Amino acid sequence: MSMTAGGISARDLLHDLIPKLKATESFVNDTLVVMIDQAPPGEERLRRERQRQEFQLNLTMIRMNLKHLLKRHAHLLDEVSEADDLSPGQMLKLDEHERVALESARALYEQTQALQTR
């Protein structure tokens, strides 16, 4: 994902960040729940439950800001989603909250990937 301090390309948002966010949500809602269920009672289970709560809180913040971003740039995103070429589309300007949310989404995805490879 190519994100600058002030923006992200429309294509990267639609074809990289959002699919990774969906994969992260799937991990939290499916895989992490199984890990919690299979963990023996005690510290490991509590640690996984806290981890799930933290992920869910982050995902809520990310979704809220992503919704705002998608609404603000809907016309530009429609153009990219309808285009057949692989051009990155316009750079979408991010406000501070959106930038933090997208960085958090990337970090959360990396964390879930690391957990899955252990």
C-alpha positions in Angstrom: 0.0 0.0 0.0 1.5 3.3 -1.0 0.3 5.9 1.4 1.9 9.3 1.8 1.7 11.6 4.8 -1.3 13.3 3.2 -3.0 10.7 1.0 -3.5 7.3 -0.5 -4.3 6.4 -4.1 -7.9 5.5 -4.8 -6.8 2.1 -6.2 -4.7 1.3 -3.2 -7.6 2.1 -0.9 -10.0 -0.1 -2.9 -7.8 -3.0 -3.9 -5.3 -3.2 -1.1 -6.3 -1.6 2.1 -10.0 -2.6 2.2 -9.4 -6.3 1.3 -6.7 -6.4 4.1 -9.1 -4.8 6.5 -11.7 -7.5 5.6 -9.1 -10.2 6.2 -8.3 -8.6 9.6 -11.9 -8.5 10.6 -12.3 -12.2 9.5 -9.3 -13.1 11.6 -10.7 -11.3 14.7 -14.2 -12.6 14.3 -13.4 -16.2 13.3 -9.8 -17.3 14.0 -9.2 -15.4 17.2 -12.6 -16.7 18.6 -11.5 -20.3 17.9 -8.1 -19.5 19.5 -10.0 -18.2 22.6 -12.3 -21.2 22.7 -9.4 -23.7 22.4 -7.2 -21.9 25.0 -7.2 -23.5 28.5 -8.8 -21.4 31.2 -6.4 -19.0 32.7 -3.8 -16.5 31.5 -3.7 -17.5 27.9 -7.5 -17.3 27.4 -7.6 -13.9 29.2 -4.7 -12.6 27.0 -6.5 -13.7 23.8 -9.8 -12.2 25.0 -8.1 -8.8 25.8 -6.4 -9.0 22.4 -9.7 -9.5 20.7 -11.2 -6.6 22.6 -8.3 -4.3 21.6 -8.6 -5.5 17.9 -12.4 -4.8 17.9 -11.9 -1.4 19.4 -9.3 -0.5 16.8 -11.5 -1.9 14.0 -14.4 0.2 15.2 -12.3 3.4 15.0 -10.9 2.3 11.6 -14.4 1.6 10.2 -15.8 4.9 11.4 -13.0 6.9 9.7 -13.0 4.8 6.6 -16.7 5.4 6.2 -16.0 9.1 6.4 -13.2 8.8 3.8 -15.4 6.8 1.5 -18.2 9.2 1.7 -16.0 12.3 1.1 -14.3 10.7 -2.0 -17.2 8.7 -3.3 -17.1 10.2 -6.8 -13.4 9.6 -7.2 -13.7 6.0 -5.9 -16.6 5.3 -8.3 -14.3 6.3 -11.2 -11.6 3.9 -10.1 -13.9 1.0 -9.4 -15.4 1.3 -12.9 -12.1 1.8 -14.7 -10.6 -1.3 -16.4 -7.0 0.0 -16.3 -4.6 -0.4 -13.5 -3.9 3.3 -13.0 -3.7 4.3 -9.3 -6.4 6.9 -9.7 -6.2 10.1 -7.9 -4.6 10.6 -4.6 -7.2 10.9 -1.9 -6.4 13.6 0.6 -6.6 12.3 4.2 -7.5 14.2 7.3 -5.5 13.4 10.5 -8.1 11.0 11.8 -8.3 9.1 8.5 -4.5 8.9 8.2 -4.2 7.4 11.7 -7.0 5.0 10.9 -5.4 3.8 7.7 -2.0 3.4 9.4 -3.8 1.5 12.2 -5.5 -0.8 9.6 -2.1 -1.6 8.1 -0.5 -2.3 11.5 -3.5 -4.4 12.6 -3.3 -6.5 9.4 0.5 -7.0 10.0 -0.2 -8.1 13.6 -2.9 -10.6 12.5 -0.6 -12.0 9.9 2.2 -12.5 12.4 -0.2 -14.3 14.8 -1.3 -16.6 12.0 2.3 -17.6 11.2 3.3 -18.5 14.7 
